[in-house]
Amino acid sequence: MVCRIKFLDDMTKAVDVQSYDCAETVLKSLAEKIGLQSTDGWALYERVGIQERFMKSREYLVDIISKWESGQQKSHGEFLVKKRLFRHPKDMPQDPVEYSLLYAQAVHSAVTLDEFGVNNTTAIQLAGLQAQVLLGEYEERKPERYAFVTCYLPQRIIQASPKHDWSHELAEAHREYGSGKPSLVAKVWYLTCVKQFPLYGSTLFPVLYKGSWGHNSALCLAVHVEGVMFLDKDSKEIWYTYRYEDFASIMLVPGEESINFELKSEAADIQKSFTFVTADKEDVSALIASYSPAHASWLRIGRNVSRKFLRTKDKERLQEDVIKCRQALVESGILRKPNYAEGGSTFMSTLRKFKKGGTTKLKDEDEAKIFKAYRADYWSFSKVPIHASLSVMQDETLPHKLFSSILAYSGLLKSGGFSAADDTELIQSMVRECLENEELRNEFFLQLIKQTTDHPEPNNKVNVASWQLMAIASSVFTPPDKLITSYLQAHLRKCVTDHATEEGQHAYFCQKCLGRIGDLKRKWPPSSREITATTQKHKVSASVHFASGLSQTFEFSSAANFGDITELVKEKIGMDSKTKGYCLYGYLGTQEHSLPNTENTGDNLYRCEKLAKANKLPFEAKYNFKKHIFMQPFINTDDPLDEELVYQQLLGNLKDGLIPINYQEAVQVCARLAQAEWGDVFVDKKSFGPIVEKAMPAGLRSKLKGEDLLVEHKTLFRVEAESAKHQILCFLQRWPLWCATIFEVKQTYSSNLPKTLWLAVSAAGIHLLKPAHKESLHVLTYDEIVNYSPSNKQLLIVVGDVAKGQKFIFNTLQASQIAHLIKDYCAAIRMSRKRQREEKKGFNARSNKAKSILFKQAPLLVT
């Protein structure tokens, strides 16, 4: 088949392509035809319309052509040759063919794509050199030669002055800058000039910033041999430049079209983390991996296996460990004896393609001596369902369904097993049954070990599917029986030595999962997000948002609790370890709720995903990092990051209308916020719109007058940004309940209180207020509260005496959230009082037998 390859100078070359030819082969064949001495850095691209995609070296051209022809629109693309890797962008190549190709690519980048953002003067000079290459020597009075202006100048410059006589300007540039130069010399001059641009040699990708910052959210990401640049999409102004050594990590977000860049602490000037959304995630990651393999963490997933050469004795020892574990299982009576009389065999015997000198096959004498009734096919992979459980179980229905489900997920069985609409539901059904039945948990691991033992092809999709199920099981629970746990560990140690295969990489990942899970007892099966991450040998990822508008993606084990993730976030953002009182808040629809530190992340993801699906609400794994407890010793005055986050959080509360504020106070806050963000900039009264929108509640925004804001702003001349922020913080902290978490509740139990209330929970107790008012109507201290009990829609609080005390009943969907917050404050107060008492001499441990909730076990809270 003859295939035409296009160059950026609009020339094409026909190449004979066979069905087995990949991109690398075709590129080498093309280089021989055109006389290109080296293909280092060059690559083939697939271009459909205006979209270009880098072709990996092992991609087959016939597959791509087939995809074009089978498309619904039957839109044919084309193959393009471009320089992809500029390892030495400033060097001049000695090969004239390569020089001509680089010149054509430079013209394409400067004119067609406008990637360098050149000014008018430079663009005209370059156009003069380009005209000399295209048209030859300058000729007087022939402006028609320059009629196609778009071939010489970027569209941006032409549109800025549409009535300008560009043909005359191009003719003058040709005469002044190009005339008298041979074509090769003009190319040298053009390329020499272009190489001075900081973006030369970079590949630009359009991205969308995920979060809030001082620039446009739509920008370009430039990947260069020395690092990465963030720049304006239109003007190509470079905002930030970072070298590869400045990055602590570069991470692809699993399941999302996102890539995260995390800086080292010493390199972080504005912020530490950047997350971008891009459809070109694969191309960006491949280019970064080519320039800086040390940062290509996504290429090392599951490949951190020890590559130490194992001697034959070591392999035999690992096999002997497996045999000993099997012997222990047989002798313990856990296993059911197979009945080979029925139908000749209970299991389908399989043969693995053993390597010469391999030690994976059991020795005949060991098999005869140890197992007797347990043949080799009992322990190894089977293509057909089993007729009886592997372990001794009373109920034979569930083991049969479980094994059939494993075969169904592996693609070996079309029906049978647990009923499910897709693979995710099938996995969840299997895990759910195992969580409810300890015996079935043991059986599940025995079946998975069987299906991952002696498979004919270690890299086969069927074997990979079985290992994926093993990884999911290992990340949710461990075998209850210690002998089966030992057998599982021995099996993984043996398989992990085959590090070149998918089997070895999955075995290594399973080992890591088992090491993380410890004594964890999960209540729910994995969510679809956890299943997707685990089957790809990833940890679970989620985005964490901060009050400043920034966000960062974190990877964590599904065995971790939210307290672990909170500490991970604090460490990553550089917060002082002594700073306490923070927690994560999750979302379900538009409802925000705090997440207890002891709650398992995997269980939470499943519950939220299930609830969102039942209520037809959107669900995204994202969390807010917020201050939860405001009291000593949870306030760290020595941590500037803590102060900044509290400041941003209070501004958010102010915008949400949770901090009462009058007109004059609003003017003072907006003026100081403008000073903090703009400095001593002379603005008019109409410029305060973004500031008012950012900090003021909806009911107050339209009432603020620009004249008043302008007058107040002028009084703050020469006030530093940090000082202005500190004034805002001090101003908001004048209200005693600035640190309280406010919930809007309703009540009909007491006639002395309004039906709609603000319930403010703080270190001082529970305050009841009229909405948007600063004065408390009633205060309930923790010392006088003897009981609090949440339900799905109500919260009961008892003061004084359990039987005869005063009762308060509040109607709210956030009853559980309020109860959790009360519980956390009580724990913090107890800890603070204990520390104070221990500091006093002669402390009597038996004193103070109060019966308030501070000295009682917390009630069972609804989760």
Rosetta blueprint (number, residue, H / E / L):
1 M L
2 V E
3 C E
4 R E
5 I E
6 K E
7 F L
8 L L
9 D L
10 D L
11 M L
12 T E
13 K E
14 A E
15 V E
16 D E
17 V L
18 Q L
19 S L
20 Y L
21 D L
22 C E
23 A H
24 E H
25 T H
26 V H
27 L H
28 K H
29 S H
30 L H
31 A H
32 E H
33 K H
34 I H
35 G L
36 L L
37 Q L
38 S L
39 T L
40 D L
41 G L
42 W E
43 A E
44 L E
45 Y E
46 E E
47 R E
48 V E
49 G L
50 I L
51 Q E
52 E E
53 R E
54 F E
55 M L
56 K L
57 S L
58 R L
59 E L
60 Y E
61 L H
62 V H
63 D H
64 I H
65 I H
66 S H
67 K H
68 W H
69 E H
70 S H
71 G L
72 Q L
73 Q L
74 K L
75 S L
76 H L
77 G L
78 E E
79 F E
80 L E
81 V E
82 K E
83 K E
84 R L
85 L L
86 F L
87 R L
88 H L
89 P L
90 K L
91 D L
92 M L
93 P L
94 Q L
95 D L
96 P H
97 V H
98 E H
99 Y H
100 S H
101 L H
102 L H
103 Y H
104 A H
105 Q H
106 A H
107 V H
108 H H
109 S H
110 A H
111 V H
112 T H
113 L L
114 D L
115 E L
116 F L
117 G L
118 V L
119 N L
120 N H
121 T H
122 T H
123 A H
124 I H
125 Q H
126 L H
127 A H
128 G H
129 L H
130 Q H
131 A H
132 Q H
133 V H
134 L H
135 L H
136 G L
137 E L
138 Y L
139 E L
140 E L
141 R L
142 K L
143 P H
144 E H
145 R H
146 Y H
147 A L
148 F L
149 V H
150 T H
151 C H
152 Y L
153 L L
154 P L
155 Q H
156 R H
157 I H
158 I H
159 Q H
160 A H
161 S L
162 P L
163 K L
164 H L
165 D L
166 W H
167 S H
168 H H
169 E H
170 L H
171 A H
172 E H
173 A H
174 H H
175 R H
176 E H
177 Y H
178 G H
179 S L
180 G L
181 K L
182 P L
183 S H
184 L H
185 V H
186 A H
187 K H
188 V H
189 W H
190 Y H
191 L H
192 T H
193 C H
194 V H
195 K L
196 Q L
197 F L
198 P L
199 L L
200 Y L
201 G L
202 S L
203 T E
204 L E
205 F E
206 P E
207 V E
208 L E
209 Y E
210 K L
211 G L
212 S L
213 W L
214 G L
215 H L
216 N L
217 S L
218 A E
219 L E
220 C E
221 L E
222 A E
223 V E
224 H L
225 V L
226 E L
227 G E
228 V E
229 M E
230 F E
231 L E
232 D E
233 K L
234 D L
235 S L
236 K L
237 E L
238 I E
239 W E
240 Y E
241 T E
242 Y E
243 R E
244 Y H
245 E H
246 D H
247 F E
248 A E
249 S E
250 I E
251 M E
252 L E
253 V E
254 P L
255 G L
256 E L
257 E L
258 S E
259 I E
260 N E
261 F E
262 E E
263 L E
264 K L
265 S L
266 E L
267 A L
268 A L
269 D L
270 I L
271 Q L
272 K L
273 S E
274 F E
275 T E
276 F E
277 V E
278 T L
279 A L
280 D L
281 K H
282 E H
283 D H
284 V H
285 S H
286 A H
287 L H
288 I H
289 A H
290 S H
291 Y H
292 S L
293 P H
294 A H
295 H H
296 A L
297 S H
298 W H
299 L H
300 R H
301 I L
302 G L
303 R L
304 N L
305 V L
306 S L
307 R L
308 K L
309 F L
310 L L
311 R L
312 T H
313 K H
314 D H
315 K H
316 E H
317 R H
318 L H
319 Q H
320 E H
321 D H
322 V H
323 I H
324 K H
325 C H
326 R H
327 Q H
328 A H
329 L H
330 V H
331 E H
332 S H
333 G L
334 I L
335 L E
336 R L
337 K L
338 P L
339 N L
340 Y L
341 A L
342 E H
343 G H
344 G H
345 S L
346 T L
347 F L
348 M L
349 S L
350 T L
351 L L
352 R L
353 K L
354 F L
355 K L
356 K L
357 G L
358 G L
359 T L
360 T L
361 K L
362 L L
363 K L
364 D H
365 E H
366 D H
367 E H
368 A H
369 K H
370 I H
371 F H
372 K L
373 A L
374 Y L
375 R L
376 A H
377 D H
378 Y H
379 W H
380 S L
381 F L
382 S L
383 K L
384 V L
385 P L
386 I L
387 H L
388 A L
389 S L
390 L L
391 S E
392 V L
393 M L
394 Q L
395 D L
396 E L
397 T H
398 L H
399 P H
400 H H
401 K H
402 L H
403 F H
404 S H
405 S H
406 I H
407 L H
408 A H
409 Y H
410 S H
411 G L
412 L L
413 L L
414 K L
415 S L
416 G L
417 G L
418 F L
419 S L
420 A L
421 A L
422 D L
423 D H
424 T H
425 E H
426 L H
427 I H
428 Q H
429 S H
430 M H
431 V H
432 R H
433 E H
434 C H
435 L H
436 E H
437 N L
438 E H
439 E H
440 L H
441 R H
442 N H
443 E H
444 F H
445 F H
446 L H
447 Q H
448 L H
449 I H
450 K H
451 Q H
452 T L
453 T L
454 D L
455 H L
456 P L
457 E L
458 P L
459 N L
460 N L
461 K H
462 V H
463 N H
464 V H
465 A H
466 S H
467 W H
468 Q H
469 L H
470 M H
471 A H
472 I H
473 A H
474 S H
475 S H
476 V H
477 F L
478 T L
479 P L
480 P L
481 D L
482 K H
483 L H
484 I H
485 T H
486 S H
487 Y H
488 L H
489 Q H
490 A H
491 H H
492 L H
493 R H
494 K H
495 C H
496 V L
497 T L
498 D L
499 H L
500 A L
501 T L
502 E H
503 E H
504 G H
505 Q H
506 H H
507 A H
508 Y H
509 F H
510 C H
511 Q H
512 K H
513 C H
514 L H
515 G H
516 R H
517 I H
518 G L
519 D L
520 L L
521 K L
522 R L
523 K L
524 W L
525 P L
526 P L
527 S L
528 S H
529 R H
530 E H
531 I H
532 T H
533 A H
534 T H
535 T H
536 Q L
537 K L
538 H L
539 K L
540 V E
541 S E
542 A E
543 S E
544 V E
545 H E
546 F E
547 A L
548 S L
549 G L
550 L L
551 S E
552 Q E
553 T E
554 F E
555 E E
556 F E
557 S L
558 S L
559 A L
560 A L
561 N E
562 F H
563 G H
564 D H
565 I H
566 T H
567 E H
568 L H
569 V H
570 K H
571 E H
572 K H
573 I H
574 G L
575 M L
576 D L
577 S L
578 K L
579 T L
580 K L
581 G L
582 Y E
583 C E
584 L E
585 Y E
586 G E
587 Y E
588 L E
589 G L
590 T L
591 Q E
592 E E
593 H E
594 S E
595 L L
596 P L
597 N L
598 T L
599 E L
600 N E
601 T H
602 G H
603 D H
604 N H
605 L H
606 Y H
607 R H
608 C H
609 E H
610 K H
611 L H
612 A H
613 K H
614 A H
615 N L
616 K L
617 L L
618 P L
619 F L
620 E L
621 A L
622 K E
623 Y E
624 N E
625 F E
626 K E
627 K E
628 H L
629 I L
630 F L
631 M L
632 Q L
633 P L
634 F L
635 I L
636 N L
637 T L
638 D L
639 D L
640 P H
641 L H
642 D H
643 E H
644 E H
645 L H
646 V H
647 Y H
648 Q H
649 Q H
650 L H
651 L H
652 G H
653 N H
654 L H
655 K H
656 D L
657 G L
658 L L
659 I L
660 P L
661 I L
662 N L
663 Y H
664 Q H
665 E H
666 A H
667 V H
668 Q H
669 V H
670 C H
671 A H
672 R H
673 L H
674 A H
675 Q H
676 A H
677 E H
678 W H
679 G L
680 D L
681 V L
682 F L
683 V L
684 D L
685 K H
686 K H
687 S H
688 F H
689 G H
690 P H
691 I H
692 V H
693 E H
694 K H
695 A H
696 M L
697 P L
698 A H
699 G H
700 L H
701 R H
702 S L
703 K L
704 L L
705 K L
706 G H
707 E H
708 D H
709 L H
710 L H
711 V H
712 E H
713 H H
714 K H
715 T L
716 L L
717 F L
718 R L
719 V L
720 E L
721 A H
722 E H
723 S H
724 A H
725 K H
726 H H
727 Q H
728 I H
729 L H
730 C H
731 F H
732 L H
733 Q L
734 R L
735 W L
736 P L
737 L L
738 W L
739 C L
740 A L
741 T E
742 I E
743 F E
744 E E
745 V E
746 K E
747 Q L
748 T L
749 Y L
750 S L
751 S L
752 N L
753 L L
754 P L
755 K L
756 T E
757 L E
758 W E
759 L E
760 A E
761 V E
762 S E
763 A L
764 A L
765 G E
766 I E
767 H E
768 L E
769 L E
770 K L
771 P L
772 A L
773 H L
774 K L
775 E L
776 S E
777 L E
778 H E
779 V E
780 L E
781 T L
782 Y L
783 D L
784 E L
785 I E
786 V E
787 N E
788 Y E
789 S E
790 P E
791 S L
792 N L
793 K L
794 Q E
795 L E
796 L E
797 I E
798 V E
799 V E
800 G L
801 D L
802 V L
803 A L
804 K L
805 G L
806 Q E
807 K E
808 F E
809 I E
810 F E
811 N E
812 T L
813 L L
814 Q L
815 A H
816 S H
817 Q H
818 I H
819 A H
820 H H
821 L H
822 I H
823 K H
824 D H
825 Y H
826 C H
827 A H
828 A H
829 I H
830 R H
831 M H
832 S H
833 R H
834 K H
835 R H
836 Q H
837 R H
838 E H
839 E H
840 K L
841 K L
842 G L
843 F L
844 N L
845 A L
846 R L
847 S L
848 N L
849 K L
850 A L
851 K L
852 S L
853 I H
854 L H
855 F H
856 K L
857 Q L
858 A L
859 P L
860 L L
861 L L
862 V L
863 T L
